[in-house]
Amino acid sequence: MARSERSPLLLAGLLAAAGTAHFAAPRRFDPLVPRSLPGSPRAWTHASGAAELALAAGVALPRTRRAAALATAAFFVGVFPANVKMAVDWRDRPAPQRAAALGRLPLQLPLVLWARGVAKGAEGRS
């Protein structure tokens, strides 16, 4: 399988794994929800997990891949405030945890670019 064929499936797998984790272990995600959002953190944890599962399905299917990949790029931008909150909240944790929280911040850019690349690769194929 060519790299261009694997990339969307790998992105879909990442989204599916993350979405599943939001339901399997929601307590890990609840503290990352910015306090400024209305409603309960658990509702946002479940909503973001459901969104990731829906995006995974959309990216996996060639017919919906382009739109879903563009939505995935927007989703990755949209969850960036949660990563900032995690980095701020974890500033007093042990060094490995602080490093992991800080490392998530620049990781968002390659994720956004990856999703945009999948969308671009799907142009004209739907």
C-alpha positions as CSV (number, residue, x, y, z in Angstrom):
1,M,0.0,0.0,0.0
2,A,1.4,3.4,-1.0
3,R,2.1,6.1,1.6
4,S,-0.7,8.2,0.1
5,E,-3.1,5.4,0.6
6,R,-1.9,4.6,4.2
7,S,-2.0,8.2,5.4
8,P,-5.8,8.7,5.6
9,L,-6.2,5.3,7.3
10,L,-3.5,6.1,9.8
11,L,-5.2,9.5,10.6
12,A,-8.5,7.7,10.9
13,G,-7.0,5.2,13.3
14,L,-5.5,8.0,15.4
15,L,-8.9,9.7,15.6
16,A,-10.7,6.5,16.4
17,A,-8.2,5.6,19.1
18,A,-8.5,9.1,20.7
19,G,-12.3,9.1,20.4
20,T,-12.6,5.7,22.0
21,A,-10.2,6.8,24.8
22,H,-12.6,9.7,25.6
23,F,-15.3,7.1,26.4
24,A,-13.1,4.4,28.0
25,A,-11.2,6.8,30.3
26,P,-13.1,10.1,30.5
27,R,-11.6,11.1,33.8
28,R,-8.3,11.6,32.0
29,F,-9.9,14.2,29.7
30,D,-12.3,16.0,32.0
31,P,-9.6,18.2,33.6
32,L,-8.5,19.4,30.2
33,V,-11.8,21.0,29.4
34,P,-11.4,24.8,29.6
35,R,-13.5,26.2,32.5
36,S,-14.9,28.9,30.2
37,L,-16.9,26.3,28.3
38,P,-20.6,26.0,29.5
39,G,-21.8,22.7,30.8
40,S,-20.0,19.9,32.4
41,P,-16.5,18.8,31.5
42,R,-17.8,15.2,31.0
43,A,-20.3,16.4,28.4
44,W,-17.4,18.1,26.5
45,T,-15.2,15.0,26.9
46,H,-18.0,12.8,25.4
47,A,-18.8,15.4,22.7
48,S,-15.1,15.6,21.6
49,G,-14.8,11.8,21.7
50,A,-17.9,11.5,19.5
51,A,-16.6,14.1,17.1
52,E,-13.3,12.2,16.8
53,L,-15.1,8.9,16.1
54,A,-17.3,10.7,13.4
55,L,-14.2,12.3,11.9
56,A,-12.4,8.9,11.9
57,A,-15.3,7.4,9.9
58,G,-15.4,10.3,7.5
59,V,-11.6,10.2,6.9
60,A,-11.6,6.4,6.4
61,L,-14.2,6.6,3.6
62,P,-13.0,7.9,0.3
63,R,-16.3,9.5,-0.6
64,T,-16.2,11.8,2.5
65,R,-12.5,11.9,3.0
66,R,-11.8,15.5,1.8
67,A,-14.6,17.2,3.9
68,A,-13.8,15.0,6.9
69,A,-10.1,15.7,6.7
70,L,-10.7,19.5,6.5
71,A,-13.0,19.2,9.5
72,T,-10.3,17.2,11.3
73,A,-7.8,20.1,10.7
74,A,-10.3,22.5,12.1
75,F,-11.0,20.2,15.1
76,F,-7.2,20.0,15.8
77,V,-7.1,23.8,15.9
78,G,-10.2,23.9,18.1
79,V,-8.8,21.6,20.8
80,F,-5.6,23.6,21.1
81,P,-7.0,25.6,24.1
82,A,-7.3,22.3,26.0
83,N,-3.7,21.5,25.3
84,V,-2.7,25.0,26.5
85,K,-4.8,24.4,29.7
86,M,-3.1,21.1,30.2
87,A,0.4,22.8,29.9
88,V,-0.6,25.5,32.4
89,D,-2.2,23.1,34.9
90,W,0.7,20.7,34.7
91,R,3.5,23.3,35.2
92,D,4.1,22.0,38.8
93,R,4.1,18.3,38.0
94,P,7.2,16.2,37.7
95,A,9.5,17.0,34.7
96,P,8.3,14.1,32.4
97,Q,4.7,15.1,32.8
98,R,5.5,18.8,32.2
99,A,7.5,17.8,29.1
100,A,4.6,15.7,27.8
101,A,2.1,18.6,28.4
102,L,4.4,21.1,26.7
103,G,5.2,18.7,23.9
104,R,1.5,18.5,22.9
105,L,1.5,22.2,22.0
106,P,3.8,22.1,18.9
107,L,2.4,18.7,18.0
108,Q,-0.9,20.3,16.9
109,L,0.7,22.0,13.9
110,P,1.9,18.7,12.2
111,L,-1.5,17.2,13.0
112,V,-3.3,20.1,11.3
113,L,-0.9,19.8,8.3
114,W,-1.4,16.1,8.1
115,A,-5.2,16.5,8.0
116,R,-4.9,19.2,5.3
117,G,-2.5,16.9,3.3
118,V,-5.1,14.1,3.5
119,A,-7.8,16.5,2.3
120,K,-5.5,17.6,-0.6
121,G,-4.8,14.0,-1.5
122,A,-8.5,13.3,-1.7
123,E,-9.2,16.1,-4.1
124,G,-10.7,14.8,-7.3
125,R,-11.1,11.3,-5.9
126,S,-14.5,11.6,-4.4
